[in-house]
């Protein structure tokens, strides 16, 4: 009787684990609907200067999106670190690389529209509809600040820098499947479509 109970318990556990593994695998590329904010980059130097302050100081985009290690000393000297991405972060959820946010068309944001950039910053949804990892700090930005930041990014010199793909651990794949979601208010969109 005990052997039979252990056998059935083992089978139930095996089915549960297999079900979770299959569900995790199937949910790796969930897509979401999110609006495209009506943001247009400007060439006004005052707006670009404000965007530079947002990227390099206020929101600190430079600390993740620059491959350079001595950022603070560069900033103190008035130098502008590159935002070519590829900074590596090793976590229990996997190894992650920050994207190139210079206007390079092949490896950066050069082929993205201003609305697509604003959607990533405000709602955490990429051009392909997938959620970005939840480290962005743009959700609370006003349209004015968003315009300034995107204007600054558009003004940068394009840097060709291919960034490696993120490598998720098992725990990271589970989190991507069931935990990571964009920050879309219910009033702004219908969330979760496959």
N, C-alpha and C positions, 0 to 999 in steps of 0.2 A: 504494500500500500504506500509506504513512504517513498519507495523508488519511483512508483507511478506519479506521485505528487511532485517529486523533484523533476522528473522528466517533463511533465506538463508546465511546471513553473519555468524551467529552462526554455522550453519552446515559446512560451508567452513572452519572456524577456527577449529572446532572439527576434521574434516578430516585431516587438516594440522598437528595438534597436535598428532593425532593418528598415522599418517604416520611417523612423526619424532620419536615417541616413538618406533614404530615397527622397523624402520631402526636402531635406536640406539641399541635395543636389539639384532638384527641380526648381528651387527658389533662388538660385544664384543670380539670375538676371531679371528680377522683377522690374517692371517699369511703372512709372507714375505719371499722372497728368498734373501739370502745374502751369499757371499762367506765365506769359512772357511780359515782365514789366516794361512799360513804355519808356525806355531809357535810350538816349542817343548821346554818343560821345561828342565832346566839344573840343575845338582846337584853341579855345581861349586860354591864355597862359595862366591867368589867375585860378581858373577851374582846375587846370592840370597841376598847379602848385598845391592846391588843396588836396587833390587826389594823391599826390606824392606824400604829403604829410600823413594821410590816412594809411597808405600802404607801408610807409617806413616807420611811423611812430604810433599813431593812434590804434590801428587794428593789428599792426605788427605782421602783415603778410610776409614781409621780407624774412622773418625769422624761420619760417617753414619753407618758403618758395625759393630761397637762395641756397645754392650749393656751397657757398662760402662759409667758413667757420668763424672768422673774426669779424662778424657783422657789426658789433657794437663799436669796436675801435674804428672801423671804416666810417660809420655814421658820425662819430665824434669828429673825424677829420673832414666831414662834409662830402665824403665820397658816396657814390650810389652803388650798392651791391647789385649784382645781377639777380634777376628773378627767373632764371632758366630752369629752376626746379631740380629734380633728381636727388633731393636730400633724403637720406635713408633713415627710416625709423624702425627699429626692431622692437616688437611688442609680443605679448603672449598670443595676440590675435593674428600675427603674421609679420612679414616684412613689407613696409609700405614706402613708396617713393612719391614725393610731391610733384605735381605737374609743372611743366614749363608754362609760365604765364606771360611770356614775352609775345609780341605779335608775329612770331615766325609761323608761316602758313603750314609747314610740314610737321613741326613738332610742338608748336605752341598754340596760342589762341587766335592766330591769324585768320582762320576760316570760320570762326564763331561770330555770330551777329551780336550786337550790343544786348539785344533781348535775351539771347542764350546765356551770355555772361551774367546778366542781372538775375536770370532765373537760378543759375547755380549759386550765386551769392545769397540771394534772398530765400530761396526755397530748398536748396540742396539737391536739385535735379539736373543731371547732365543733359547734353544734347540728345543722347540716345534714350532718355527717359529713366535711366537708372539713378539711384540715390548715390550721392557722394558720401564719403566717410564723414562722420559728424564732428569735424574739427573746424569748420568754417565759422567765421565771426561776422557775417554780413546780414544776418536775418533782421537785425534791428536798425539797419542803415536807412536813412531817409532817401528819397529819390535824388535829392540834391547831392548827398554824399556818394551815393551809388554812381551818379553821373560823373562826379569828380574822380572817383577811383577808376572807373572804366576809361575815362579820358586820359588819365595818367598811364594806364597800362597800354593804351593804343599809341601813346607818344614814345614809348620805349624803343630802343634799337632791337630789332628781331635777333634772337640768338637761336641758332639751330642746336638743339640738345635733346636727343631721344632719351626718353625716360623709361626705365624698365617697368614691366607690369608688376602690380602688387601681387604678393604671394601670401595667400591666406592659409593659416593653420586650420586644423579641424575646428577648433573653438572659434576662429575667425569666420569660417564658412557658416557655422551655425548662427553666429551673430549677424552676419550679412543676410542670411535667409529669414531670420525671425525677429531681429532687434533693430537693425539699421533701417531707418525710415526717414524720408525727407520731412522738413518742417513746414508743411503746407497747411494753412488754416482750413478748416472744413468749408468755410464760406468761399474759399478761393478755388477749390477744385474738388473733383471726385477722385479720391485716392485709391490706389491699389488696383491696377489692372495687370493682367499677365501678358 
